[in-house]
Amino acid sequence: MSQHNPLTLQIQLHYPEMAFPTKAHADDAGVDLTCMAVLPKGAGVFFLDTGISVEPPSGFYTELVPRSSICKTDFIMANSLGIIDHGYRGRLYMPMRYLGAGDGQTAAEELIGQRVGQLLLRRCEAFDIKVVAALGDTPRGAGGFGSSGT
């Protein structure tokens, strides 16, 4: 039985020939994004143009993450995760760093037309900030990396 979902993510397409971003499966977490163009930024970094802008519903923001299969291309997302605030209406670019031994520009251009990322819709929780003299004690305390076990 299908249920109506009142949440609608509005997507603007910037290339007339591009396919509408969709989920591969109805219960997938995010919609797949395709690389439409590549903008070199220097030092092995390339901006992959997803060809879209978004407007999430009130109280939500979006996250841009690489698809798990991107590891097969010698690219990693340069900032690991893209947070797109509710009020941003510009085009979405994925900053990717090339780690391969070959020509990065050629490798990046081979991604054009390929699904490279996913866009996730996330609830934005309002919160206040309070400066305090000290934080509460916990068993872990200020233990850093690996302090919670192996």
C-alpha positions in Angstrom: 0.0 0.0 0.0 1.5 3.4 -1.0 1.4 6.2 1.4 1.5 9.9 0.5 4.7 11.6 1.5 4.1 15.4 2.3 7.9 16.1 1.9 8.9 17.4 -1.5 12.4 18.2 -2.6 12.2 20.6 -5.5 15.0 20.2 -8.1 15.9 22.6 -10.9 17.7 21.0 -13.9 20.3 23.2 -15.6 20.8 21.0 -18.7 17.8 20.4 -20.9 19.0 16.9 -22.0 19.8 15.6 -18.5 17.7 12.9 -16.8 15.8 13.8 -13.7 17.7 12.6 -10.6 16.0 9.5 -9.1 16.4 6.7 -6.6 17.5 3.4 -8.0 15.1 1.7 -5.6 12.1 3.1 -3.8 13.6 2.6 -0.4 17.1 4.0 -1.2 18.4 6.8 1.1 19.2 9.3 -1.6 18.8 10.2 -5.2 21.6 9.5 -7.7 23.4 12.5 -9.2 25.1 12.4 -12.6 28.2 14.4 -13.6 27.2 16.8 -16.3 30.5 18.7 -16.7 33.9 19.1 -15.0 35.6 22.2 -13.8 39.3 21.9 -12.9 40.2 23.7 -9.7 43.9 22.9 -9.5 46.1 20.6 -7.2 44.2 17.5 -8.5 40.8 18.9 -7.5 37.9 19.0 -9.9 34.3 20.3 -9.4 31.8 17.8 -10.9 28.8 19.7 -12.0 25.7 17.7 -11.0 23.5 20.0 -13.1 21.0 20.7 -10.4 19.9 23.2 -7.8 17.6 22.3 -4.9 15.0 23.7 -2.6 14.3 21.4 0.3 11.0 21.6 2.3 11.0 23.9 5.4 12.9 22.4 8.3 15.2 20.3 6.1 18.6 20.6 4.4 20.4 18.3 1.9 23.7 16.4 2.1 25.8 15.6 -1.0 27.9 12.4 -0.7 29.8 10.3 -3.2 28.4 7.0 -4.4 30.1 4.0 -2.9 31.3 2.9 -6.4 33.3 6.2 -6.8 36.3 4.3 -5.2 36.7 2.5 -8.5 37.6 5.8 -10.2 40.6 6.9 -8.1 38.5 9.9 -6.9 37.5 10.8 -3.4 35.3 13.7 -2.4 37.6 16.5 -1.3 35.5 17.6 1.7 34.0 14.1 2.4 30.5 15.5 2.8 28.7 18.5 1.3 26.1 20.2 3.6 23.7 22.3 1.5 21.9 24.7 3.8 18.1 25.2 3.3 18.6 28.7 1.9 21.2 27.9 -0.8 19.8 27.9 -4.3 23.0 27.7 -6.4 24.1 24.8 -8.5 25.5 21.7 -6.7 29.1 20.8 -7.4 31.0 17.8 -6.0 34.6 18.7 -5.2 36.6 15.6 -6.1 40.3 14.9 -5.6 42.1 12.6 -8.1 44.4 10.2 -6.4 45.3 8.1 -9.5 48.6 8.0 -11.3 47.3 9.1 -14.7 46.0 12.4 -16.1 43.4 13.7 -13.7 41.6 15.9 -16.3 41.1 12.9 -18.6 39.9 10.7 -15.7 37.5 13.5 -14.5 36.1 13.9 -18.0 35.4 10.1 -18.1 33.0 10.7 -15.3 30.7 12.9 -17.4 27.4 11.1 -17.8 28.2 8.8 -14.9 26.4 8.6 -11.6 28.9 10.1 -9.1 27.0 11.2 -6.0 23.8 10.9 -4.0 21.7 13.6 -2.5 20.1 13.0 0.9 17.3 14.9 2.5 17.9 15.6 6.2 15.9 17.2 9.0 17.5 20.3 10.4 17.0 20.4 14.2 17.0 23.8 15.8 19.3 24.2 18.8 20.7 26.9 21.1 24.4 27.3 22.1 25.4 27.8 25.8 28.9 28.5 26.9 29.8 26.8 30.2 32.8 26.7 32.4 33.0 22.9 32.4 31.2 19.9 30.7 29.7 17.0 32.6 31.8 13.9 33.5 31.6 10.7 31.5 33.5 7.4 31.7 35.2 8.2 28.4 36.0 11.8 29.4 38.4 13.5 27.0 39.8 10.3 25.6 40.5 10.7 21.9 40.7 8.4 18.9 40.3 4.8 19.9 39.5 5.5 23.5 36.1 3.7 23.3 37.8 0.4 22.5 39.3 -1.4 19.5 
